[in-house]
Amino acid sequence: MIAAILVALILTTERAVAVSAWVNISNNAGASTYPSLGLDGTMLIAMWVDNTPGNDEIFMARSADTGAIWGTPVDLSLTSGASSMYDWAFAGRYLYVVWADGSPADIVFRRSVDGGLTFKAAWDVSVNSGQSTVPRVALSGGSNVYLTWQDDTTGNDEVYFKRSLDAGQTFGNVMNLSNTADSSEAPSIYTLGPHVWVLWTEVLGPYFHPDIYLRHSSNGGATFGSTVVVSPPAGDSVDPSMAVAGPNVYVVWTDLDSITTYDQPMFRVSSDGGASFGAVTVLSNSFSHKHHPFIMVAGTFVYVTWADGDWTGGNEIYLRRSIDKGATWQAVRNLSNSAGSSIASAFSWTLAGTQLYVAWPDTTPGNWEIFYRKSNDTGASFNSTLNLSMFAD
């Protein structure tokens, strides 16, 4: 059952917390996992992975009235192989979905030109003999579609990129953005107007020394500038997250280096579109492990969250806020502050005006439940935590 739908409905609107009833979107015999939602006007789209057909498939459901009434779920992948690691983007009547399919996996792309009512045929956009995974899709302008993924065709993982200038009807040639002898992993992609940024983790040599790498295009992905190493060379850097506001590029990651004792969240900002970066800020340096940092930017406000605690349990979700584009930072706040364990990798948030909404899974009741908090003053203070799910199992 896709129960997390309620969280997203609250987070994407400014409605009160009280709702009429839960909506079971998937309602099938299989396991429905990894839900995500997108809202454009009154059209609400839900995606998830579902094993009801006997193997993992990518499913979608639509609501034309922001979640009051839902259509029948549709299997978008429809293959005999496992379909997973999906990503998607939604703008007006155009909807694009990519996923890793089969073994060895290929990157499969499918699009809709009528808001998800119907879909064109799926096709393989990676077209190689290797293992293609971790696909990502981003949009810019009215018809530009950008894809990136991780692929081991050359013998080690590389980060590949493709673009379409005609709303996904055709794609240009593939580009190897990393092109190194080391392993280039877990790419993510960001766009703003004609600018495209691809961020990934570069694992250097046989001793697992990862760094955070970035490449930037200022002409819609036609060409890319030189690779920029965002993280300091002394550390082991993983879990990058990025946000863009104007010429400023903000990056956070988890790092263990010579100036910290445990894994810590690090922050760095570029004021020239990612060509160079300023000094590194250690956002927390306590005697505990931090992981899964996420960043959000709105105007001069910068927000970073991360998990703090033991890797096997007892995690809390922490927040730190800057009101001056990361120049200075306010005190660290424990957002979850619960008796159970909170999962930062499944943390969800959105900002609408001065209203900041956050939600996460938590084990405090004895089983996983969805917890929620709201700030009415852009994160300066928060209301009490609410249990949104309250299921018995």
C-alpha positions as a printed NumPy array, in Angstrom:
array([[  0.   ,   0.   ,   0.   ],
       [  1.332,   3.424,  -0.896],
       [  0.552,   5.022,   2.444],
       [  3.124,   7.804,   2.105],
       [  0.772,   9.59 ,  -0.265],
       [ -0.704,  11.525,   2.661],
       [  2.65 ,  12.999,   3.582],
       [  3.278,  14.31 ,   0.103],
       [ -0.215,  15.765,  -0.14 ],
       [  0.412,  17.748,   2.997],
       [  3.913,  18.76 ,   1.962],
       [  2.874,  20.007,  -1.47 ],
       [  0.006,  22.181,  -0.282],
       [ -0.677,  24.615,   2.519],
       [ -3.669,  22.729,   3.847],
       [ -4.182,  21.973,   7.506],
       [ -2.786,  18.725,   8.849],
       [ -6.238,  17.188,   9.359],
       [ -7.355,  15.081,   6.372],
       [-10.506,  13.11 ,   5.675],
       [ -9.079,   9.627,   5.054],
       [ -6.152,   7.599,   3.813],
       [ -6.103,   6.679,   0.145],
       [ -4.728,   3.278,  -0.881],
       [ -3.397,   4.027,  -4.355],
       [ -1.761,   0.716,  -5.251],
       [ -4.27 ,  -1.648,  -3.548],
       [ -2.776,  -4.908,  -4.846],
       [ -1.341,  -8.21 ,  -3.652],
       [  2.317,  -7.285,  -4.111],
       [  4.733,  -5.048,  -2.261],
       [  4.561,  -1.377,  -3.288],
       [  7.716,   0.568,  -2.412],
       [  9.745,   3.714,  -3.178],
       [  6.818,   6.125,  -3.739],
       [  7.268,   9.609,  -5.169],
       [  4.856,  12.332,  -6.233],
       [  4.685,  15.344,  -8.509],
       [  2.097,  18.12 ,  -8.594],
       [  1.417,  20.452, -11.54 ],
       [ -1.682,  22.591, -11.067],
       [ -4.369,  20.127,  -9.983],
       [ -2.699,  17.112, -11.621],
       [ -1.055,  14.874,  -9.009],
       [  1.092,  11.968, -10.228],
       [  2.268,   9.063,  -8.037],
       [  5.073,   6.668,  -9.024],
       [  6.352,   3.589,  -7.227],
       [  8.034,   0.186,  -7.623],
       [  5.659,  -2.794,  -7.405],
       [  6.304,  -6.564,  -7.529],
       [  2.705,  -7.667,  -8.056],
       [  3.442,  -8.907, -11.63 ],
       [  6.112, -11.28 , -10.245],
       [  9.097,  -8.963, -10.646],
       [  9.669,  -5.306,  -9.859],
       [  7.858,  -2.957, -12.237],
       [  7.409,   0.835, -12.377],
       [  3.798,   1.796, -11.65 ],
       [  2.007,   5.128, -11.947],
       [ -1.359,   6.53 , -10.892],
       [ -2.945,   9.91 , -11.709],
       [ -5.346,  12.219,  -9.917],
       [ -6.775,  15.229, -11.749],
       [ -8.089,  16.801,  -8.523],
       [ -4.964,  16.861,  -6.311],
       [ -5.619,  13.45 ,  -4.807],
       [ -9.363,  13.235,  -4.146],
       [-10.   ,  10.648,  -6.895],
       [ -7.34 ,   8.363,  -8.377],
       [ -7.267,   6.474, -11.642],
       [ -6.297,   2.827, -12.045],
       [ -2.547,   2.187, -11.563],
       [ -0.633,   1.59 , -14.79 ],
       [  2.435,  -0.642, -15.244],
       [  4.843,   1.561, -17.228],
       [  7.738,  -0.867, -17.602],
       [  5.922,  -4.084, -18.636],
       [  9.053,  -6.231, -18.957],
       [ 10.111,  -9.704, -17.853],
       [ 13.217,  -8.271, -16.167],
       [ 13.381,  -6.347, -12.917],
       [ 12.655,  -2.624, -13.305],
       [ 14.116,  -0.405, -10.607],
       [ 16.093,   2.762,  -9.775],
       [ 13.547,   4.944, -11.51 ],
       [ 13.464,   8.713, -11.858],
       [ 10.931,  10.994, -13.522],
       [ 10.107,  14.598, -14.367],
       [  6.778,  16.295, -15.008],
       [  6.02 ,  19.643, -16.686],
       [  2.554,  20.45 , -17.98 ],
       [  1.414,  17.811, -20.454],
       [  4.884,  16.247, -20.71 ],
       [  5.9  ,  13.428, -18.372],
       [  9.211,  11.558, -18.656],
       [ 10.226,   8.351, -16.849],
       [ 13.582,   6.536, -16.85 ],
       [ 14.565,   3.338, -15.074],
       [ 17.158,   0.556, -15.004],
       [ 15.748,  -2.628, -16.538],
       [ 16.978,  -6.206, -16.893],
       [ 20.298,  -7.934, -16.194],
       [ 22.687,  -6.587, -17.273],
       [ 20.588,  -3.48 , -16.849],
       [ 19.866,  -0.924, -19.545],
       [ 18.418,   2.562, -19.126],
       [ 14.876,   2.629, -20.47 ],
       [ 13.04 ,   5.854, -21.286],
       [  9.321,   6.446, -21.716],
       [  7.334,   9.64 , -22.206],
       [  3.8  ,  10.963, -22.22 ],
       [  2.613,  14.071, -24.067],
       [ -0.833,  14.193, -22.427],
       [  0.011,  14.431, -18.731],
       [  0.34 ,  10.679, -18.201],
       [ -2.988,   9.669, -19.769],
       [ -1.151,   7.628, -22.417],
       [  2.517,   6.8  , -23.019],
       [  4.68 ,   6.357, -26.067],
       [  6.612,   3.091, -26.453],
       [  9.564,   2.54 , -24.09 ],
       [ 13.052,   2.377, -25.576],
       [ 16.633,   1.706, -24.525],
       [ 18.617,   4.973, -24.395],
       [ 21.875,   3.531, -23.027],
       [ 22.433,   1.053, -25.916],
       [ 25.578,  -0.725, -24.724],
       [ 26.783,  -4.068, -23.44 ],
       [ 27.52 ,  -2.968, -19.879],
       [ 25.534,  -2.569, -16.692],
       [ 23.66 ,   0.755, -16.778],
       [ 22.154,   1.929, -13.474],
       [ 21.205,   5.006, -11.393],
       [ 19.359,   6.931, -14.137],
       [ 18.429,  10.573, -13.595],
       [ 16.297,  12.924, -15.69 ],
       [ 15.976,  16.721, -15.648],
       [ 14.085,  19.272, -17.748],
       [ 14.787,  22.807, -18.915],
       [ 12.796,  25.141, -21.116],
       [  9.874,  23.816, -23.072],
       [ 11.491,  20.84 , -24.784],
       [ 14.961,  20.059, -23.379],
       [ 15.277,  16.68 , -21.643],
       [ 18.563,  15.636, -20.026],
       [ 19.564,  12.13 , -18.902],
       [ 22.537,  10.875, -16.929],
       [ 23.424,   7.436, -15.569],
       [ 26.227,   5.193, -14.329],
       [ 27.666,   2.559, -16.724],
       [ 30.495,  -0.001, -16.602],
       [ 30.822,  -0.753, -20.35 ],
       [ 34.454,   0.475, -20.417],
       [ 35.46 ,  -1.844, -17.571],
       [ 34.869,   0.642, -14.746],
       [ 31.831,   2.752, -13.937],
       [ 31.555,   6.029, -15.839],
       [ 28.979,   8.835, -15.799],
       [ 27.146,   9.199, -19.122],
       [ 24.938,  11.987, -20.443],
       [ 22.388,  12.352, -23.249],
       [ 20.084,  15.196, -24.229],
       [ 16.934,  15.69 , -26.258],
       [ 15.933,  19.044, -27.757],
       [ 12.52 ,  17.868, -29.008],
       [ 10.712,  16.834, -25.809],
       [ 12.14 ,  13.321, -25.789],
       [ 11.287,  12.266, -29.342],
       [ 14.967,  11.784, -30.173],
       [ 18.259,  11.972, -28.267],
       [ 21.713,  13.058, -29.37 ],
       [ 24.947,  11.158, -28.957],
       [ 26.014,   9.865, -25.565],
       [ 28.788,  11.747, -23.711],
       [ 31.156,  10.187, -21.182],
       [ 31.363,  13.012, -18.638],
       [ 33.733,  11.338, -16.175],
       [ 36.066,   9.422, -18.542],
       [ 38.57 ,   8.275, -15.91 ],
       [ 40.298,   5.032, -14.965],
       [ 38.562,   5.118, -11.591],
       [ 34.962,   4.34 , -10.673],
       [ 32.501,   7.209, -11.253],
       [ 29.28 ,   6.558,  -9.357],
       [ 25.838,   7.814,  -8.307],
       [ 25.34 ,  10.784, -10.671],
       [ 22.734,  13.485, -10.121],
       [ 21.683,  16.236, -12.504],
       [ 20.444,  19.819, -12.025],
       [ 19.257,  22.451, -14.492],
       [ 18.533,  26.175, -14.531],
       [ 17.758,  27.785, -17.89 ],
       [ 20.58 ,  26.843, -20.296],
       [ 22.757,  25.595, -17.423],
       [ 23.213,  21.885, -16.671],
       [ 25.243,  20.491, -13.757],
       [ 26.143,  16.829, -13.265],
       [ 27.453,  15.805,  -9.842],
       [ 28.902,  12.412,  -8.917],
       [ 31.184,  10.482,  -6.542],
       [ 34.602,   9.533,  -7.939],
       [ 36.214,   6.55 ,  -6.2  ],
       [ 39.981,   6.943,  -6.572],
       [ 42.135,   3.853,  -6.857],
       [ 41.776,   0.466,  -5.151],
       [ 41.624,   1.832,  -1.597],
       [ 38.22 ,   3.505,  -1.791],
       [ 39.134,   7.172,  -1.547],
       [ 36.001,   8.918,  -2.887],
       [ 35.72 ,  12.59 ,  -3.872],
       [ 32.848,  14.727,  -5.152],
       [ 33.167,  15.772,  -8.81 ],
       [ 31.133,  18.31 , -10.806],
       [ 30.823,  19.314, -14.46 ],
       [ 28.86 ,  22.306, -15.761],
       [ 27.381,  23.161, -19.158],
       [ 26.242,  26.704, -19.951],
       [ 24.8  ,  25.858, -23.389],
       [ 22.098,  23.323, -22.629],
       [ 24.356,  20.3  , -22.526],
       [ 25.98 ,  20.815, -25.935],
       [ 29.393,  20.946, -24.268],
       [ 30.687,  20.734, -20.701],
       [ 33.483,  22.552, -18.908],
       [ 36.35 ,  20.907, -17.088],
       [ 35.744,  18.636, -14.118],
       [ 35.795,  20.47 , -10.775],
       [ 36.703,  18.598,  -7.585],
       [ 34.288,  19.965,  -4.991],
       [ 35.522,  18.081,  -1.914],
       [ 38.973,  18.599,  -0.353],
       [ 41.589,  16.031,  -1.428],
       [ 42.304,  14.862,   2.138],
       [ 38.901,  13.366,   2.903],
       [ 36.656,  10.469,   1.961],
       [ 33.579,  12.2  ,   0.536],
       [ 30.211,  10.566,  -0.249],
       [ 26.446,  11.286,  -0.366],
       [ 26.541,  14.618,  -2.248],
       [ 23.484,  16.85 ,  -2.585],
       [ 23.274,  20.091,  -4.545],
       [ 21.061,  23.156,  -5.004],
       [ 21.264,  26.1  ,  -7.404],
       [ 20.048,  29.693,  -7.021],
       [ 21.153,  32.155,  -9.7  ],
       [ 24.929,  31.964, -10.141],
       [ 25.342,  30.285,  -6.752],
       [ 25.872,  26.515,  -6.623],
       [ 25.576,  24.912,  -3.175],
       [ 26.917,  21.413,  -2.416],
       [ 26.805,  19.315,   0.763],
       [ 28.268,  15.877,   1.391],
       [ 29.41 ,  13.498,   4.115],
       [ 33.136,  13.641,   4.761],
       [ 35.746,  12.067,   7.001],
       [ 38.994,  14.029,   6.85 ],
       [ 41.884,  15.237,   8.946],
       [ 39.903,  18.003,  10.688],
       [ 37.   ,  15.81 ,  11.833],
       [ 36.793,  12.759,  14.068],
       [ 33.662,  11.115,  12.635],
       [ 31.738,  11.345,   9.363],
       [ 30.459,  14.92 ,   9.21 ],
       [ 28.248,  17.04 ,   6.916],
       [ 30.299,  19.483,   4.833],
       [ 29.145,  22.545,   2.883],
       [ 30.687,  24.51 ,   0.049],
       [ 29.329,  27.249,  -2.234],
       [ 30.362,  28.518,  -5.656],
       [ 29.447,  32.056,  -6.75 ],
       [ 30.445,  31.525, -10.397],
       [ 28.189,  28.681, -11.493],
       [ 30.431,  25.92 , -10.199],
       [ 33.72 ,  26.949, -11.841],
       [ 35.339,  27.423,  -8.418],
       [ 34.291,  26.986,  -4.794],
       [ 34.91 ,  28.873,  -1.569],
       [ 36.038,  27.531,   1.774],
       [ 34.613,  24.318,   3.221],
       [ 32.273,  24.654,   6.209],
       [ 31.944,  21.728,   8.632],
       [ 28.282,  21.919,   9.637],
       [ 28.616,  19.598,  12.627],
       [ 31.642,  18.111,  14.354],
       [ 30.27 ,  16.104,  17.272],
       [ 31.401,  12.612,  18.296],
       [ 28.843,  10.683,  16.249],
       [ 28.39 ,   9.552,  12.667],
       [ 26.512,  11.809,  10.251],
       [ 25.14 ,  10.677,   6.895],
       [ 22.637,  11.426,   4.118],
       [ 22.824,  15.231,   4.047],
       [ 20.282,  17.103,   1.914],
       [ 20.229,  20.767,   0.923],
       [ 17.457,  23.183,  -0.069],
       [ 17.81 ,  26.84 ,  -1.096],
       [ 15.164,  29.569,  -1.29 ],
       [ 16.374,  33.114,  -1.878],
       [ 18.973,  33.875,   0.793],
       [ 17.869,  30.906,   2.944],
       [ 19.912,  27.689,   2.887],
       [ 18.746,  24.573,   4.746],
       [ 20.756,  21.386,   5.34 ],
       [ 19.503,  18.224,   7.035],
       [ 21.336,  15.011,   7.923],
       [ 21.085,  11.878,  10.051],
       [ 23.09 ,  11.794,  13.271],
       [ 23.733,   8.648,  15.284],
       [ 24.663,   4.998,  15.021],
       [ 24.466,   3.46 ,  11.547],
       [ 22.353,   0.527,  12.762],
       [ 19.76 ,   2.477,  14.738],
       [ 19.036,   5.408,  16.997],
       [ 19.39 ,   8.013,  14.26 ],
       [ 17.985,  11.512,  14.653],
       [ 17.39 ,  14.063,  11.896],
       [ 19.153,  17.376,  12.363],
       [ 18.683,  20.717,  10.62 ],
       [ 20.928,  23.726,  10.23 ],
       [ 19.838,  27.003,   8.627],
       [ 21.587,  29.975,   7.048],
       [ 19.757,  33.188,   6.194],
       [ 22.657,  34.773,   4.267],
       [ 23.41 ,  32.252,   1.484],
       [ 25.653,  30.115,   3.671],
       [ 27.965,  32.876,   4.922],
       [ 26.95 ,  32.18 ,   8.521],
       [ 24.935,  29.401,  10.145],
       [ 22.478,  29.26 ,  13.006],
       [ 22.639,  26.593,  15.721],
       [ 22.045,  22.93 ,  14.883],
       [ 18.464,  21.807,  15.633],
       [ 17.299,  18.242,  16.364],
       [ 14.183,  17.996,  14.206],
       [ 13.082,  14.456,  15.021],
       [ 14.102,  14.36 ,  18.722],
       [ 12.339,  11.04 ,  19.281],
       [ 12.828,   7.859,  21.274],
       [ 13.024,   5.784,  18.095],
       [ 15.145,   5.862,  14.984],
       [ 14.513,   8.357,  12.164],
       [ 15.484,   7.648,   8.548],
       [ 17.119,  10.613,   6.85 ],
       [ 17.36 ,   8.898,   3.443],
       [ 13.537,   8.931,   3.288],
       [ 13.235,  12.488,   4.63 ],
       [ 10.868,  14.782,   2.684],
       [ 10.479,  18.552,   2.819],
       [  9.186,  21.559,   0.933],
       [  9.018,  25.325,   1.448],
       [  5.999,  27.401,   0.428],
       [  6.411,  31.068,   1.298],
       [  7.287,  31.115,   5.004],
       [  5.848,  27.623,   5.607],
       [  8.45 ,  24.847,   5.876],
       [  7.051,  21.3  ,   5.952],
       [  9.115,  18.23 ,   6.905],
       [  8.284,  14.523,   7.232],
       [ 10.221,  11.312,   7.889],
       [  9.762,   7.636,   8.912],
       [ 10.282,   6.942,  12.629],
       [ 10.199,   3.823,  14.851],
       [  9.129,   5.527,  18.089],
       [  5.653,   3.849,  18.196],
       [  7.303,   0.41 ,  17.861],
       [  6.876,   0.15 ,  14.097],
       [  7.639,   2.511,  11.244],
       [  5.312,   5.515,  11.182],
       [  5.381,   8.805,   9.27 ],
       [  6.185,  11.793,  11.492],
       [  5.578,  15.395,  10.498],
       [  6.545,  18.907,  11.655],
       [  5.762,  22.36 ,  10.329],
       [  7.462,  25.742,  10.669],
       [  5.5  ,  28.945,  10.079],
       [  8.599,  31.18 ,  10.087],
       [ 10.946,  29.671,   7.452],
       [ 12.51 ,  27.279,   9.937],
       [ 13.219,  29.603,  12.866],
       [ 10.887,  27.494,  15.03 ],
       [  8.769,  24.359,  14.572],
       [  5.399,  23.117,  15.781],
       [  5.097,  19.86 ,  17.724],
       [  5.714,  16.55 ,  15.952],
       [  2.637,  14.721,  14.647],
       [  2.27 ,  11.032,  13.749],
       [  0.526,  11.09 ,  10.385],
       [  0.193,   7.363,   9.746],
       [ -0.698,   5.693,  13.09 ],
       [ -0.955,   2.191,  11.635],
       [ -0.856,  -0.962,  13.742],
       [  1.712,  -2.616,  11.465]])
